[in-house]
Amino acid sequence: MNREWQVLTTPAMEPAMNMAIDEALIQFVGRGEIAPTLRFYSWEPHGLSVGHFQRATRDIDRKRIAELGIPIVRRMTGGRAVLHADELTYSVVIPEDTEGLPRTVIESYRMLTEGIRKGYHHLGIPVEFSVPLTEEEKEELRKPKSAVCFDAASYYELAVGKRKVAGSAQVRHQGVVLQHGSVPLSVDEGELFDCFLYDDESTRERMKARFSGKAVALNELAGRAVAFDEVREAFTKGFEEALDLSFVPLTFTSEQWQEIERLAEKYRSDEWNWKR
């Protein structure tokens, strides 16, 4: 693999800009303008991202998220909805033909997620990969019970016991791999489940009660409030060790920022975000 990558930490940004930067990184890496890149970011205001193929019009309570001031944004990656609030989000952008990168999505996902797993270990949290073993667990992946990403762990997601600690997704586009993921520091289950449509209130309460046994935030695992910068530093070390890397800082040019701004217009549009 390339032994020197670039690393970027962007300040808290609106959902549209966060997704625009991830897509722009695909373009920049694909054109050879920058090296493979690890990015850390956060969201202001809170945002709800939906998977590329998710039925937002069916799953999301549009009126309620507007009342809560939570913008929606559609990701390039698949999967289910994620409420991005008190969290660290990461993305990894790397050419598909990078030496040592597995060709299959599942195995490359495992390799790139190893940096996050080792990062948790630096924080003293013994997370491990989850692999659905029982028929019931496999059926949950085929037919999810809710529209919430953290409701179940997929292949090679990270978990403590059966409780998911991070949700990630991967896409391959123009010869480049993008993997990004959400690492909740804390979770407001009331706010999270307010974002979705349900047949009735009892279903909402049942899903909320079920969720607490399926997912857990970093602060709860650590038994203390863990700062964004502490997590970022731990995960940077995790990637250095997992992939035998060193990092140099990335700074965008003014031309690259202009390209990002153009992409952000798509991610702000109802045409993109509510297209299905």
N, C-alpha and C positions, 0 to 999 in steps of 0.2 A: 504493500500500500504506500501511497505518498506519506512520507514521514513528517512533513511539515504542512499543517493546515492553518487556516485563518480562523480567528474567533472574533465574534461581534456581540456586544451587549447593547441593545437599543433601549432607550427610556420607555416608560409606559406610554402606549399609543392606542388610538381608536382601533377597533377590530379591522376595519377596512385597510388601514395602513399596515397592520401586522401581517395580514394575508398577502398584501401587495409585495411586501419585502420578501416573504418566503418565495413567492412566484418569481420575483426579480432575481433572487439568488440562483434559481434554476437557469435563467437566461444568462446571467454573468458567468456562472461556472461552465455552462454549455458552450459559451463562446470563448472560453479560455481566458477571460479577463481576470478572474480570481481563482485561487486554489480552493479545494474542498473546504467547506466552512461549517463551523459549529456556532449557532446563534442562541442567545438567551434573551427572553423578552417577557413583558407583562402587559396588562390591559387597563386602559383608562379611557372611557368608563368600562365597567364590566361588559363582557360581550358573550353572546351565545353563538357558537359556531355549529353549523350543521354539516353532515357529510355530503359529499358531492352528489350522491344519488338519493339522499334522504328526501322523503316527502314532507317538506317543511309545512306546506299548507294543511296537511293532515295532522302533523304531530305537535306543532308549535301554537301556543295561544298568543296570537298576534296582538290582540287588544291588551292583554295583561303585560307582555314585555314592553309595550309602549308606555303603559302606566308606570312600570318599574324603571323606565329609562335604560333598558338593556337593548342595544342594537343587535341585530342578527347579521351573520356573515356566513356565506357558503364557502367551505374549504375546497381546495383541489383534491384532497384526499377523501377516501370513503369513510365508512363507519357511522356512528350515531352522534347525537348532539352532545356538546360539552359546554357547560357554563364556566367561563373563564373569569374568575374573581380573584380571591387571594391565592395566587399560585405563581410558580415559575413555569414558563413554557420554553421548550427547546426546539430547535430544528437542526437537522444535519442535511447538507446538500453536497452530493458527491457524484462524479461521473459513473455511469453504469459499467464502463469498461475498466474501472480501477482494478489493478492487480490485487487479488486476494478477496475481492468483494463477491460473495456467492451470487449466482445467477438467479436463484429462486427467491421470491419475495419473503417467504417465511424464514429461510436461513439468513438472508441479508438483514432482515428485521432483528433476528436474534443477535447477530454480530454487532449491529449498531446500538441496540438496546443494552448491550453489555457495559457500555460506558456509564449509562444511568444506574445499572445495578451496582457497579463498583462505587459510584458516587454515593449511593445510599449507605454502603458499607463504611465509607469515610465519615458519615454522619452517625455511625454506630447503630444503624438500622439494618437487620439481617434479611433484606428482601431477597426473593428468589424468583426464577421464572415459573410461571404457571403453565401447565399443559392440561387441557381438558381430557380427563381420563374416562369418566363414566358416560354412559349413553345419555343420561340426563343433562350433563354438562355440554356434550356435543350438540344436543338438541337445542339448548339455550342459544348456542352460537348460530344455528341454522334459523331458528325462529325466536328472536329476542322478545322478552316479555314487555319491554318498554323502549322508549326512544332515547333513553339516557345511556351515554357511553359507559359510565362507570358501574352500570348495573351488572356486568358480567365480565370476567377476564377471558381474553382470547388466547390463541397460541402465543407463547413466549411473552405475554404481558408480565408485569412485575407485581408480586403479591406477597403479603405476609399471611401465611395460612391460606385461607380461601378469600381473603379480603384484598381487593385490587388497590394498588397505591399510585399507579400512573397509567394514563391511557395514551397510546400512540397509534399513528397511522402512517402508511407509506404510499407514495405514488411514483411512477416512472414516467418521465415526460421529456421528449426531445433528447434522449440518451443520458438523462440525469435522474438520479434518485433523490427524492425529497422524503425525509422522515421527520415528522414533528409530533410533539406530545405535550400533554398537560400533567404537571406535578402539583396537585393541590397542597397548599400549606394548611388551609382550614376549609371547611365546607359548611355553608349555610343551607341546610336541607330544605328549609321553608322556601327560600328564594329559588333554589334549584327546581323544585317540583311545582312552583307557581308558573314556570315557563311553558308547561306542557298542557295539552288538551286531554281530558279524560271523559269517560262515559258518565261518571258521576263522582261525587266527593268521596265516597267510600273507597273507590278505586285509587284515587289520589293518596289517601291515607294508607292504604295497604301497600302501595308502591314505595311510599316514603319509609314505612316501617321495614320493608324488605331491604331497602337500600343500605341501611346502617350495618347489616350483616354482610354486605357485598363489597363495600369500599371503606377505606380509611385514609385520613389526611396525615401529612407528615408531622404536624405539630402534635397530634394525638400519639403517634408512634414514638416521637422523641420525648414526650412528656414535658415539653416546653415550647415556647414560641421561637421558631427558627427563622432567621432573617433571609431574605432573598439572596443577598450577597454571599452568605455562608453556604447556601445550597449551590449557587453558581460556582463557587470555588471548589466545592467537593465534587461536583459533576465534571468540571474541567479536569481535575486530577483523575477522575474515573475514566474519562476518554483517553487521557494521556497513557494510562496504564493498560487499558483494555486493547487499544489499537496501536500502541507503541508510537505515540505522536509527540510532537512539540507544536506549540501554537504561536502565531504572530498576529497582532491586532489587525483588523480590517477596518478601513475608513472608506466610505463611498465618495466618489467624485460628484461634482455638481451635475454632470450629465446622467450619472446613475440615479441620483435623487429625482431628476426630472422623469426618468423612466418609471421609477417607483410611484410617483405622483399620478402618472397617467394610468397605471394599473389600478391604483386605489379607486379611481372613478368607477371601474367595473364593480369592485367589491362594495361600493356604497349604493349600487343601483338595485331597485326592487326587481328589475328584469333578471338579474343574476341570482339574487338571494332568495327570491320567491318563485323561481321558474318552475318548481314542481312542488 
